[in-house]
Amino acid sequence: MIIHITELNLNDLSERYQKLLLKLDRIKLKQFLINLRKDLSTEQIINNIIFPALEKIGKLWEEENLALSQVYMSGHISEELVIDLFPEPKDQFKDVPNVGLAVLEDYHALGIQIIASFLKSSGLDPILYTTGITVDELINNLIQDNIDIIFVSTLMYRSALKIKTFTNALKEKGIKTKVIVGGAPFRFDKSLYKKVGADAYGNNAFDSIKLIKKVKEES
Ligand code: B12
């Protein structure tokens, strides 16, 4: 399949990605992304092609035009594909904080997977906790792993509110770990991160390094 990016705009490309996803055609999807990488950055491919395609798939499901199994496979295949979009790290940084990544009481794992790949390709070595981890499990892991900064992703509003329980528990136990949050509920309500007691929020996985610097400066 030959793609002429100059002839097509990003919306058309996103639509093509969406169609291939719904056909579950892993081989064509891989080839499609390999071709895109010749002209687009990883950030452009994720933010302008993959992200809008999945949002559209979510809308189609909401309107009852897709089955949940199709949504599941679209997320799952995208998770596999994004890993290959990131280059191997050039340098391993010294004096970096211990960073943990969690999808808290939620099963939408693609966003945090992108953050994990981005941080690794930037020379960090984050710990990715089990998808759907509970508040108590996360607290125990943070203590055990001596985590300085935890990234928490939630796409469900109910899960976003669980972060309040989590940050309250951190305070009660005197744990100083900085909390950075992200995911759909935080993009819709810019003040939600404060309401749940987080230190910062990000709209985009590619903001992660900036956010780490920001919370480190503030501490
Ligand atoms: C794929 C998908 C699934 C898959 C997930 C599979 C997987 N491997 O991840 C499955 C099938 C499991 C699923 C299940 C459900 N889903 Co769903 N799902 C989606 C869908 C279509 C895409 C999500 C996605 O991967 N997006 C692409 C990624 C890259 O985006 P992202 O995670 O938002 O991450 C970006 C940013 O937000 C940011 N980011 C994310 N986290 C963080 C964290 C930090 C710290 C930072 C800095 C940045 C950051 O970085 C990324 C971009 O660079 C969305 C639609 C949508 N509009 O989001 C619905 C959606 C989220 N799901 C929805 C629903 C309702 C459900 C179910 C309840 C359905 C059901 N009846 O069972 C269950 C709930 C499961 C659970 N308890 O978590 C609703 C949520 C409504 C709401 N807000 O309450 C949505 C919005 C669909 C809709 N339009 O109604 N789902």
Boltz pocket constraint, residues with backbone or C-beta under 6 A from the ligand:
constraints:
  - pocket:
      binder: B
      contacts: [[A, 46], [A, 47], [A, 50], [A, 51], [A, 54], [A, 55], [A, 56], [A, 57], [A, 58], [A, 59], [A, 62], [A, 68], [A, 71], [A, 72], [A, 73], [A, 74], [A, 75], [A, 76], [A, 79], [A, 105], [A, 106], [A, 107], [A, 108], [A, 109], [A, 110], [A, 111], [A, 112], [A, 114], [A, 151], [A, 152], [A, 153], [A, 154], [A, 155], [A, 156], [A, 157], [A, 158], [A, 180], [A, 181], [A, 182], [A, 183], [A, 184], [A, 201], [A, 202], [A, 203], [A, 204], [A, 205], [A, 206], [A, 207], [A, 208], [A, 211]]
      max_distance: 6.0
